Amino acid sequence: MGAPRLDRWTYISSGLPVGLALGAGIWLVFAAVTGRHEPWDSAGVSYPAALLCAGAIGGFMVPGHWAEVAVGIFSGQAVVLLARVLLDPASGGLWPLGMLFLGVYSLLALIGAGLGSGLRRVLGG
């Protein structure tokens, strides 16, 4: 494996951890602030806006691999969702439906990541 290929591989892997942190952070902050178990139960458009903003932040940070950021945001939220189901199995009967909701809502993170990446490229980053 040549040096440019190795550099590319290590750079690619940076989008996923950024997204994981952003996704888990969204889930945990919303639960703490709203008192709801799922962030999409909160009133208003705060959860979709948070996904869009988190995607934009991640896309701006890792502009070449913005799709990885969106996958990471989904994965970070999924890890928290499944951890809560494992900690309290009685409350997790609908977790497969929750995963479906997560997938649909995460499309907003993908859009945000694309916008953040585009902004970074326009600004010359």
C-alpha positions as CSV (number, residue, x, y, z in Angstrom):
1,M,0.0,0.0,0.0
2,G,1.5,3.3,-1.1
3,A,1.8,6.4,1.0
4,P,-1.0,8.4,-0.8
5,R,-3.4,5.4,-0.5
6,L,-2.6,5.0,3.2
7,D,-3.1,8.7,3.8
8,R,-6.5,8.5,2.1
9,W,-7.5,5.5,4.1
10,T,-6.7,7.2,7.5
11,Y,-8.6,10.3,6.3
12,I,-11.7,8.4,5.3
13,S,-12.0,6.8,8.7
14,S,-12.3,10.3,10.4
15,G,-15.8,10.9,9.3
16,L,-17.4,8.0,11.1
17,P,-16.1,8.9,14.6
18,V,-17.2,12.5,14.1
19,G,-20.6,11.4,13.2
20,L,-20.8,8.9,16.0
21,A,-20.1,11.6,18.6
22,L,-22.6,14.0,17.0
23,G,-25.3,11.4,16.8
24,A,-24.9,10.1,20.3
25,G,-24.7,13.7,21.6
26,I,-28.0,14.6,19.9
27,W,-29.8,11.7,21.4
28,L,-28.4,12.2,24.9
29,V,-28.9,16.0,25.0
30,F,-32.5,15.7,23.8
31,A,-33.3,13.1,26.4
32,A,-31.8,15.3,29.1
33,V,-33.4,18.6,28.0
34,T,-36.9,17.3,27.0
35,G,-37.3,14.4,29.4
36,R,-38.5,12.3,26.5
37,H,-37.1,8.9,25.7
38,E,-37.0,9.5,21.9
39,P,-35.9,12.9,20.5
40,W,-38.6,12.9,17.8
41,D,-41.2,13.1,20.6
42,S,-40.1,16.6,21.4
43,A,-42.4,19.4,20.3
44,G,-41.5,21.5,17.2
45,V,-38.8,21.1,14.7
46,S,-35.9,21.1,17.1
47,Y,-34.9,17.4,16.4
48,P,-34.9,17.7,12.6
49,A,-33.0,21.1,12.9
50,A,-30.5,19.4,15.2
51,L,-29.9,16.6,12.7
52,L,-29.5,19.1,9.9
53,C,-27.0,21.2,12.0
54,A,-25.1,18.2,13.2
55,G,-24.7,17.0,9.6
56,A,-23.6,20.5,8.5
57,I,-21.0,20.7,11.3
58,G,-19.7,17.2,10.5
59,G,-19.6,17.9,6.7
60,F,-17.8,21.1,7.3
61,M,-15.2,19.3,9.5
62,V,-14.7,16.4,7.1
63,P,-15.7,17.8,3.7
64,G,-14.3,14.9,1.6
65,H,-16.3,12.3,3.4
66,W,-19.6,13.9,4.3
67,A,-21.6,10.7,3.7
68,E,-19.6,8.9,6.5
69,V,-20.6,11.7,8.9
70,A,-24.3,11.0,8.2
71,V,-23.8,7.2,8.7
72,G,-22.0,8.0,11.9
73,I,-24.8,10.2,13.1
74,F,-27.3,7.4,12.4
75,S,-25.0,4.9,14.1
76,G,-24.4,7.0,17.2
77,Q,-28.1,7.5,17.7
78,A,-28.7,3.8,17.1
79,V,-26.1,2.8,19.7
80,V,-27.8,5.0,22.4
81,L,-31.3,3.7,21.4
82,L,-30.2,0.1,21.7
83,A,-28.3,0.7,24.9
84,R,-31.4,2.1,26.4
85,V,-33.4,-0.9,25.3
86,L,-30.9,-3.2,26.8
87,L,-30.9,-1.3,30.1
88,D,-34.7,-1.2,30.3
89,P,-36.1,-4.1,28.2
90,A,-39.7,-3.3,29.2
91,S,-39.6,0.1,27.4
92,G,-38.1,-1.2,24.2
93,G,-40.9,-3.2,22.5
94,L,-41.0,-0.8,19.5
95,W,-37.3,-0.4,19.0
96,P,-37.4,-1.8,15.4
97,L,-39.9,0.9,14.5
98,G,-37.5,3.4,16.3
99,M,-34.7,2.2,14.1
100,L,-36.9,2.9,11.0
101,F,-37.7,6.4,12.3
102,L,-33.9,6.9,12.9
103,G,-33.1,5.9,9.3
104,V,-35.7,8.3,7.8
105,Y,-34.7,11.2,10.1
106,S,-31.0,10.6,9.4
107,L,-31.6,11.7,5.8
108,L,-31.7,15.2,7.2
109,A,-28.2,14.6,8.6
110,L,-27.1,13.5,5.1
111,I,-28.5,16.7,3.6
112,G,-26.8,18.8,6.2
113,A,-23.5,17.0,5.7
114,G,-23.7,17.7,2.0
115,L,-24.4,21.4,2.7
116,G,-21.6,21.7,5.2
117,S,-19.2,20.0,2.8
118,G,-20.2,22.3,0.0
119,L,-19.8,25.3,2.2
120,R,-16.3,24.2,3.2
121,R,-15.3,23.8,-0.4
122,V,-16.7,27.2,-1.4
123,L,-14.8,28.8,1.4
124,G,-11.7,27.1,0.1
125,G,-11.1,24.4,2.7
